[in-house]
């Protein structure tokens, strides 16, 4: 009997975690005794709204797109399956190679400051998103099909639980894609990094390859590595060619591999994943071998 009650309690807590954002809260949850119960169907019907100037970001400094990283699965928001309003959703074990087209919506100040399904605090001014089945956290490039604009987001939440919607972007991400006033847009979602190991995401001109988690460091810097050579003259020649085409720093850094000393030719450090993708595209046009993204 005790085991059964414990199992029921865990199931209830898991569902609450899944519904913690993208489906909850109102302006008066903390102060209005008549507010709907947190996470209830009535609560989810309360309209969301754009920033009205009364809330600010929880992060100091300028906001930038996140750098994709392969991370451990969050202990919250990743049940094998869950149910919302009678619909059962099965969480993917891995987001490798995931692509999807459909309608994107956004969520804003109603949820600002609430816990997301992964346990992180939702900040409508950061580039994040909610997805129903991708493992948390995942990183994806979301492209507005009608305009070609794109943004890299960290998927750390569950939703949207509305028919025919594939992803819910933060207000900041929706604004970058230009649909914050309309409310929805046709988008393509392409996963760049997801729990479970090395991830790759093809783009039109190159390939963005994210190093596996064990090779990453906290606050790691992002580079595009164009080559590694035992012959220092070849490395110097390549670096000189790169400087003719790129304004970013070009560096030569030594490394020993199986007892052999190599000179790595790198572009960077770079601001974010979009900068890396742009460089990969240019390198492909110039036929600069097989570059890849690395962190250090």
Backbone torsions as a table, in degrees:
resi	resn	phi	psi	omega
1	UNK	NA	-44.3	179.7
2	UNK	-62.6	-41.5	179.4
3	UNK	-62.0	-41.1	179.8
4	UNK	-63.0	-43.9	179.8
5	UNK	-64.6	-39.6	178.9
6	UNK	-63.0	-43.1	179.4
7	UNK	-62.2	-41.8	178.9
8	UNK	-64.0	-39.1	179.4
9	UNK	-64.7	-44.4	178.9
10	UNK	-61.3	-42.5	179.5
11	UNK	-61.5	-41.7	179.6
12	UNK	-64.7	-41.4	179.7
13	UNK	-67.0	-38.4	178.4
14	UNK	-61.6	-46.0	179.6
15	UNK	-63.5	-39.5	177.9
16	UNK	-61.3	-39.1	178.6
17	UNK	-64.4	-39.8	179.2
18	UNK	-63.9	-36.2	-175.7
19	UNK	-91.4	7.0	-168.7
20	UNK	-63.6	-28.9	176.4
21	UNK	-139.7	171.9	-176.8
22	UNK	69.4	-8.2	-178.3
23	UNK	-141.9	9.2	-168.5
24	UNK	-137.2	179.6	169.9
25	UNK	71.0	159.3	171.8
26	UNK	-145.1	174.9	-179.2
27	UNK	-64.1	-24.3	-169.6
28	UNK	-117.8	20.3	-177.5
29	UNK	-59.4	-39.3	-175.3
30	UNK	-79.4	-19.2	-171.2
31	UNK	-123.2	-15.1	-175.1
32	UNK	-105.6	115.1	-178.3
33	UNK	-66.4	-20.2	-178.4
34	UNK	-91.4	2.0	-179.0
35	UNK	-65.5	147.8	178.7
36	UNK	-59.2	155.1	178.8
37	UNK	-61.2	139.5	-178.7
38	UNK	-55.4	121.8	178.5
39	UNK	85.5	1.0	-177.7
40	UNK	-77.6	165.5	178.6
41	UNK	-61.6	-38.2	178.6
42	UNK	-64.4	-38.5	178.5
43	UNK	-63.4	-39.4	-177.7
44	UNK	-70.3	-16.8	179.2
45	UNK	-84.1	-12.3	179.4
46	UNK	-67.3	127.0	-175.3
47	UNK	-61.7	146.1	173.5
48	UNK	-86.9	172.4	-180.0
49	UNK	-156.7	156.4	180.0
50	UNK	-72.6	163.6	178.3
51	UNK	-54.6	133.8	-179.9
52	UNK	-110.6	11.3	177.7
53	UNK	91.4	-2.7	-178.3
54	UNK	-95.1	-5.9	-178.5
55	UNK	-129.9	143.9	179.6
56	UNK	-123.3	170.8	-179.2
57	UNK	-68.1	152.1	177.2
58	UNK	-86.3	-4.8	179.4
59	UNK	-108.2	141.9	176.1
60	UNK	-87.1	152.8	174.9
61	UNK	87.1	178.0	-177.4
62	UNK	-66.9	150.0	179.6
63	UNK	-94.7	132.5	178.0
64	UNK	-131.6	161.1	178.1
65	UNK	-65.9	144.4	-178.6
66	UNK	-70.5	151.0	174.3
67	UNK	-88.4	121.5	-179.0
68	UNK	-57.2	134.3	179.0
69	UNK	-139.8	140.9	172.5
70	UNK	-81.8	114.6	-176.1
71	UNK	-118.0	164.7	172.6
72	UNK	-65.3	151.1	174.1
73	UNK	-61.9	139.3	175.9
74	UNK	-63.9	140.3	176.2
75	UNK	-68.7	-11.4	178.6
76	UNK	-117.8	146.8	174.4
77	UNK	81.8	8.9	-179.1
78	UNK	-124.9	47.5	175.0
79	UNK	-69.8	158.8	177.3
80	UNK	-57.0	-36.9	176.1
81	UNK	-157.2	161.9	177.5
82	UNK	-152.6	166.4	-176.3
83	UNK	-127.3	132.9	175.5
84	UNK	-133.6	123.7	179.0
85	UNK	51.3	40.6	176.3
86	UNK	83.2	-1.1	179.0
87	UNK	-105.1	130.7	179.7
88	UNK	-96.8	129.0	178.8
89	UNK	-115.0	132.3	179.5
90	UNK	-103.0	119.4	-178.7
91	UNK	-74.9	131.1	-179.9
92	UNK	-68.4	143.8	177.3
93	UNK	-74.2	-24.5	-178.6
94	UNK	-156.3	144.2	180.0
95	UNK	-99.4	12.8	-175.8
96	UNK	-56.4	125.7	176.4
97	UNK	74.4	9.0	-174.6
98	UNK	-70.7	129.3	173.3
99	UNK	-138.7	144.3	-177.4
100	UNK	-156.9	141.9	173.7
101	UNK	-116.8	145.1	179.7
102	UNK	170.3	-159.6	-176.2
103	UNK	-96.9	130.4	175.0
104	UNK	-105.7	143.2	172.0
105	UNK	-119.8	-171.5	176.7
106	UNK	-143.7	160.1	174.8
107	UNK	-131.5	146.7	-167.7
108	UNK	-130.5	-124.5	-166.0
109	UNK	-70.0	-25.1	177.7
110	UNK	-55.9	-33.2	-176.0
111	UNK	-102.5	-4.8	-175.7
112	UNK	-59.4	124.9	180.0
113	UNK	91.7	-6.8	177.4
114	UNK	-84.0	158.6	176.1
115	UNK	-74.5	134.4	172.8
116	UNK	-79.9	175.0	-179.6
117	UNK	-61.8	-28.4	-180.0
118	UNK	-82.9	-7.8	-179.1
119	UNK	101.6	-13.5	177.7
120	UNK	-75.3	155.2	178.7
121	UNK	-81.6	132.0	179.0
122	UNK	-75.1	129.2	178.2
123	UNK	-126.1	111.1	-173.9
124	UNK	-67.4	-11.4	-179.6
125	UNK	-94.4	-2.9	177.1
126	UNK	-97.9	162.3	-178.2
127	UNK	-91.8	88.1	-179.1
128	UNK	-131.4	177.1	-178.7
129	UNK	-160.2	166.0	175.8
130	UNK	-121.2	139.5	178.3
131	UNK	-139.5	149.1	-173.7
132	UNK	-76.2	-31.4	-170.1
133	UNK	-130.3	-13.5	179.7
134	UNK	-69.9	143.0	178.6
135	UNK	-64.5	145.5	-179.2
136	UNK	-102.7	134.8	-4.7
137	UNK	-90.7	143.6	171.2
138	UNK	-121.4	161.1	176.3
139	UNK	-120.8	139.5	-177.1
140	UNK	-143.7	154.0	170.6
141	UNK	-100.1	123.2	-180.0
142	UNK	-109.6	125.1	-175.6
143	UNK	-116.8	129.4	173.4
144	UNK	-73.3	112.7	-174.3
145	UNK	-63.5	-33.9	-175.8
146	UNK	-77.5	-27.8	-176.3
147	UNK	-113.7	-21.9	-176.2
148	UNK	85.8	-6.1	177.7
149	UNK	-67.9	145.9	-179.6
150	UNK	-139.2	161.1	178.8
151	UNK	-148.6	144.1	175.1
152	UNK	-95.7	129.7	-177.1
153	UNK	-129.0	155.4	171.0
154	UNK	-98.0	121.7	179.2
155	UNK	-89.1	109.3	-175.4
156	UNK	-129.8	16.1	-173.0
157	UNK	-145.8	166.0	177.8
158	UNK	-105.7	144.2	-179.7
159	UNK	136.8	-176.2	-6.5
160	UNK	-83.7	138.9	-178.3
161	UNK	-93.3	55.6	177.8
162	UNK	-128.7	138.5	-176.5
163	UNK	-58.1	138.8	175.2
164	UNK	67.6	20.6	173.0
165	UNK	-110.1	134.9	-177.0
166	UNK	-102.8	-25.1	-177.5
167	UNK	-157.2	148.6	176.4
168	UNK	-116.4	115.9	-179.8
169	UNK	-94.2	155.0	170.9
170	UNK	-63.2	161.2	179.9
171	UNK	-57.5	-41.5	-178.5
172	UNK	-62.6	-42.0	-179.2
173	UNK	-67.7	-41.0	178.3
174	UNK	-63.3	-39.4	178.7
175	UNK	-64.0	-37.4	178.4
176	UNK	-65.5	-31.0	177.6
177	UNK	-87.0	-5.1	172.3
178	UNK	82.3	21.2	-179.8
179	UNK	-122.3	19.7	-177.6
180	UNK	-64.1	-26.4	179.9
181	UNK	-85.0	-34.7	179.5
182	UNK	-77.6	-31.9	178.9
183	UNK	100.0	-32.2	179.4
184	UNK	-140.7	163.2	177.2
185	UNK	-156.8	154.9	173.9
186	UNK	-82.0	126.0	-174.6
187	UNK	-135.5	163.1	167.4
188	UNK	-115.2	133.6	177.9
189	UNK	-110.1	123.2	178.7
190	UNK	-127.6	118.7	-178.3
191	UNK	-71.2	133.5	177.3
192	UNK	-102.7	-34.2	179.8
193	UNK	-154.0	143.4	-175.8
194	UNK	-153.6	150.7	178.8
195	UNK	-54.3	141.3	175.7
196	UNK	122.0	3.7	176.2
197	UNK	126.5	-164.4	-177.0
198	UNK	-62.1	135.4	179.9
199	UNK	-125.8	146.2	176.6
200	UNK	-130.0	146.8	174.7
201	UNK	-137.1	117.2	-178.7
202	UNK	-75.1	140.8	170.0
203	UNK	-119.5	-173.5	-171.3
204	UNK	-69.7	-24.7	-173.3
205	UNK	-125.1	-7.5	-176.8
206	UNK	-164.0	-163.6	-178.1
207	UNK	-137.7	125.8	177.7
208	UNK	-93.7	116.5	-177.3
209	UNK	-114.4	119.8	-177.8
210	UNK	-93.5	126.8	179.2
211	UNK	-60.0	147.8	178.0
212	UNK	-63.6	158.8	-172.0
213	UNK	-56.9	-38.9	-175.6
214	UNK	-68.4	-14.5	178.3
215	UNK	-97.1	0.1	-177.9
216	UNK	-99.9	160.2	177.3
217	UNK	-128.7	157.3	174.2
218	UNK	-61.9	139.9	-178.8
219	UNK	56.1	34.2	-178.2
220	UNK	-66.3	148.3	177.0
221	UNK	-92.3	148.2	-174.3
222	UNK	-103.7	132.4	179.1
223	UNK	-134.2	159.6	164.5
224	UNK	-108.0	116.5	178.9
225	UNK	-92.5	120.0	-174.7
226	UNK	-91.2	-27.6	178.9
227	UNK	-176.2	168.8	175.6
228	UNK	-142.0	126.5	-170.2
229	UNK	-131.4	141.0	171.6
230	UNK	-75.9	-29.5	179.2
231	UNK	-86.4	109.5	-177.3
232	UNK	-63.4	-31.0	179.8
233	UNK	-65.1	-39.8	177.7
234	UNK	-64.4	-39.8	178.6
235	UNK	-64.0	-44.0	179.0
236	UNK	-62.3	-40.5	-179.7
237	UNK	-64.1	-43.8	178.8
238	UNK	-64.0	-42.5	179.6
239	UNK	-60.7	-40.4	179.3
240	UNK	-64.6	-40.6	177.6
241	UNK	-63.6	-41.5	-179.2
242	UNK	-64.0	-37.6	-179.2
243	UNK	-64.8	-21.6	177.5
244	UNK	-74.3	-21.9	-174.5
245	UNK	-111.6	-19.9	-173.7
246	UNK	-126.9	142.7	178.0
247	UNK	-91.3	-13.8	178.6
248	UNK	-70.0	158.7	178.7
249	UNK	-60.2	138.3	175.4
250	UNK	-114.6	124.1	-175.2
251	UNK	-126.0	152.9	172.1
252	UNK	-114.6	119.1	-179.2
253	UNK	-127.0	131.1	-177.9
254	UNK	-80.5	152.3	175.1
255	UNK	-153.8	147.4	176.5
256	UNK	-104.3	126.7	179.1
257	UNK	-126.6	115.3	-179.2
258	UNK	53.5	41.8	177.9
259	UNK	81.2	-0.7	-179.7
260	UNK	-106.6	134.1	179.9
261	UNK	-87.0	125.3	179.6
262	UNK	-120.7	151.8	173.5
263	UNK	-106.1	116.7	178.6
264	UNK	-87.7	132.8	177.5
265	UNK	-103.5	117.1	-172.9
266	UNK	-129.6	149.9	171.7
267	UNK	-108.7	124.9	179.7
268	UNK	139.7	-174.3	10.4
269	UNK	-72.3	152.1	-175.6
270	UNK	-108.1	157.3	-175.1
271	UNK	-70.7	-43.6	-175.0
272	UNK	-161.7	-178.2	-176.6
273	UNK	-65.8	-32.6	179.6
274	UNK	-64.5	-38.2	177.4
275	UNK	-63.6	-40.0	178.3
276	UNK	-63.4	-42.6	179.6
277	UNK	-62.6	-40.6	179.8
278	UNK	-63.6	-40.4	179.2
279	UNK	-67.5	-41.3	177.5
280	UNK	-59.0	-40.2	178.6
281	UNK	-62.9	-44.2	178.7
282	UNK	-65.3	-41.9	-179.7
283	UNK	-61.6	-36.3	178.3
284	UNK	-65.2	-38.6	178.2
285	UNK	-65.0	-35.5	-178.2
286	UNK	-88.9	-0.3	179.7
287	UNK	58.5	51.5	178.1
288	UNK	-94.0	61.8	171.8
289	UNK	65.1	-137.8	-176.9
290	UNK	-125.3	75.0	-178.7
291	UNK	-68.8	158.2	177.6
292	UNK	-148.4	158.1	178.8
293	UNK	-86.4	134.7	178.1
294	UNK	-134.3	160.9	174.2
295	UNK	-119.9	155.5	-178.0
296	UNK	-151.4	NA	NA
